Amino acid sequence: MTSAAAMIQAFHVYKQYDRESSALVDITLEVRKGEFCFLTGPSGAGKTSFLKLVFREELPSQGQILVGGRNVTAIPDSQIPELRRSIGVVFQDFKLLKRRTILENVAFVPRILGVPPKEQKRRAFAALKSVGLHHKMHAYPLQLSGGEQQRVAIARALINEPMLLLADEPTGNLDPEMAQEIMHLFQDVNARGTTVLVATHDREMIQRLGKRVITLERGRVASGGMP
């Protein structure tokens, strides 16, 4: 059964990489549209594996995942780029192109989508402005602090105004003060209507924000799977 209010729905999802180990076991959960939700659990609990399935980087061994009511496990490869245009992804290690300015890094997404150069720059500047880094648009990633690089990565994830933002341990490499700043940015994005799902094992940060928490343990939903 699909729910019109749901952004992510997983039904009995399994992910096995080999015979011996299962990354995900019988995952059934729901994240509602406009919700800010944490996905937590110890290392190896299956957080990253689950995000990869939502983003359609990988396919489940069994089960179904719906994003915005669309079964992403069943869409043809030709429709994956369209799906990914509606999802922003932020990684722990930033994944920035070191030989490109931060403006070029952020403009990279609209460029590969064939957006005209002038519009690429306009969108990239607006995205950098939203994370407070437009004044450094001509700098290169290695000239920025870790927190600034993560903000560039967030700007890049937001450039298409996605309906869903996924973040995988986005504050893992940052000091507590900078981590808090990044979470404030995510809250701002969420306030503008984007659904946010953050995978993290930072219990302190989770408690401070007081949002809904889905806990995974050994690939299973331990608590909080349904809103």
C-alpha positions in Angstrom: 0.0 0.0 0.0 1.4 3.4 -1.0 0.8 6.6 1.0 0.5 10.0 -0.7 2.1 11.5 2.3 5.2 9.3 2.1 8.5 10.3 0.5 10.4 7.1 1.1 8.7 3.7 1.6 10.6 0.4 2.0 8.8 -2.9 1.9 10.6 -6.1 3.1 13.9 -5.0 1.7 16.9 -7.3 1.8 20.4 -6.6 0.6 23.0 -9.3 0.4 26.5 -8.8 -1.0 27.6 -12.4 -0.6 26.2 -15.6 0.8 27.6 -15.2 4.3 26.6 -11.6 5.2 23.4 -9.6 4.8 23.7 -5.8 4.8 19.9 -5.3 5.2 17.3 -7.8 6.5 13.6 -7.4 6.0 13.6 -3.6 6.1 10.1 -2.0 6.2 10.0 1.8 7.0 8.6 5.1 5.9 9.8 8.7 5.8 7.0 11.2 5.2 7.1 14.2 2.8 8.6 17.2 4.5 10.0 15.2 7.4 13.5 15.6 8.9 14.6 12.1 10.0 17.8 10.5 11.3 18.9 7.0 10.3 21.3 5.7 13.0 23.0 2.6 14.3 26.5 1.4 14.8 29.0 1.0 11.9 28.0 -1.8 9.7 24.3 -1.5 10.7 23.3 -0.9 7.0 22.8 2.9 6.9 24.9 3.5 3.8 23.5 0.4 2.1 20.0 1.7 2.6 20.8 5.2 1.2 22.4 3.6 -1.9 19.2 1.8 -2.6 17.1 4.9 -2.2 19.4 6.8 -4.6 19.3 3.7 -6.9 23.1 3.4 -6.8 22.4 -0.3 -6.0 19.4 -2.6 -6.2 18.0 -4.6 -3.3 18.3 -8.4 -3.4 14.6 -8.5 -2.5 11.8 -6.1 -1.7 10.7 -2.7 -3.0 11.6 0.9 -2.4 9.3 3.8 -3.4 10.5 7.4 -3.6 7.8 9.9 -4.0 5.4 7.1 -4.8 7.6 5.8 -7.6 9.1 2.2 -7.4 12.8 2.9 -7.9 13.6 -0.8 -7.8 11.6 -1.2 -11.1 12.5 1.8 -13.1 14.5 1.3 -16.3 18.2 2.5 -16.4 17.2 5.3 -18.8 15.1 6.9 -16.0 17.7 6.8 -13.3 19.2 10.3 -14.2 15.7 11.8 -13.9 15.2 10.2 -10.5 18.6 11.5 -9.3 17.8 15.0 -10.4 15.1 15.0 -7.6 17.5 13.7 -4.9 20.4 15.6 -3.4 23.2 13.5 -1.8 25.8 14.7 0.6 28.7 12.4 1.5 31.1 12.4 4.4 34.2 12.9 2.2 32.7 15.8 0.2 33.6 14.3 -3.3 34.7 17.7 -4.7 36.8 18.1 -7.9 40.0 19.5 -6.6 41.1 21.2 -9.9 37.8 23.1 -10.3 36.8 26.2 -8.4 33.9 25.8 -6.0 31.6 27.6 -8.4 32.6 25.1 -11.1 32.0 22.2 -8.7 28.5 23.4 -7.9 27.7 24.2 -11.5 28.8 20.7 -12.5 25.4 19.1 -12.0 23.4 21.5 -14.2 26.3 21.4 -16.8 25.9 17.6 -17.2 22.1 18.1 -17.5 22.7 20.4 -20.5 21.7 23.7 -18.8 23.0 26.8 -20.7 26.3 28.2 -19.2 24.8 31.5 -18.0 22.1 29.7 -16.2 24.6 27.2 -14.7 26.5 30.1 -13.1 23.4 31.8 -11.9 22.1 28.6 -10.2 25.6 27.8 -8.8 26.0 31.3 -7.3 22.5 31.1 -5.8 23.3 27.7 -4.2 26.6 29.0 -2.8 24.8 32.0 -1.4 22.3 29.8 0.4 25.2 28.2 2.3 27.1 31.5 2.8 30.0 30.8 0.5 29.3 32.9 -2.6 32.2 35.2 -1.7 34.6 32.3 -2.1 33.3 31.1 -5.5 36.7 31.4 -7.2 38.5 29.5 -4.5 39.6 25.8 -5.0 38.4 23.1 -2.6 41.8 22.6 -0.9 41.9 26.3 0.0 38.8 25.8 2.1 38.4 24.3 5.6 36.6 21.0 6.0 33.4 22.7 7.1 33.5 25.0 4.1 34.1 22.0 1.7 31.1 20.3 3.3 29.0 23.4 2.7 30.0 23.4 -1.0 28.9 19.8 -1.2 25.6 20.8 0.3 25.2 23.6 -2.2 25.9 21.1 -5.0 23.3 18.7 -3.6 20.7 21.6 -3.4 21.3 23.1 -6.8 18.3 21.2 -8.4 16.0 22.1 -5.5 15.6 18.4 -4.7 12.4 17.0 -3.1 14.7 14.7 -1.0 18.1 15.3 0.6 20.1 12.3 1.7 23.2 12.8 3.9 25.7 10.0 4.8 27.6 10.8 8.0 27.8 14.5 6.8 29.5 15.7 10.0 31.9 12.7 10.5 35.0 14.7 9.6 34.0 18.0 11.3 34.5 19.5 14.7 31.4 19.9 16.9 30.9 23.6 16.2 31.1 23.1 12.4 28.9 20.0 12.7 26.2 22.1 14.4 26.4 24.7 11.6 25.9 22.0 9.0 22.9 20.6 10.8 21.4 24.2 10.9 21.8 24.3 7.2 19.9 21.0 6.9 17.1 22.4 9.1 16.9 25.5 6.8 16.6 23.2 3.8 13.9 21.2 5.5 12.0 24.3 6.5 11.8 25.2 2.8 10.0 21.9 2.2 12.7 19.4 1.3 12.5 16.0 3.0 15.8 15.3 4.8 17.2 11.9 5.8 20.6 12.0 7.7 22.5 8.8 8.4 24.7 9.3 11.5 26.0 7.6 14.6 26.4 10.9 16.5 23.9 10.3 19.4 24.6 13.7 20.9 23.6 15.6 17.8 20.5 13.4 17.4 19.4 14.2 20.9 20.1 17.9 20.5 17.9 18.2 17.4 15.0 16.1 18.7 13.9 14.8 15.3 12.5 11.3 14.5 15.0 8.5 14.7 15.1 5.3 12.7 17.6 2.8 14.3 19.2 0.0 12.4 21.0 -2.9 14.1 22.7 -5.7 12.1 20.8 -4.7 9.0 17.4 -4.7 10.7 15.0 -1.9 11.8 15.4 -1.9 15.6 13.1 1.0 16.3 11.3 4.0 14.7 10.6 2.5 11.3 7.1 4.0 11.0 6.1 7.6 11.7 
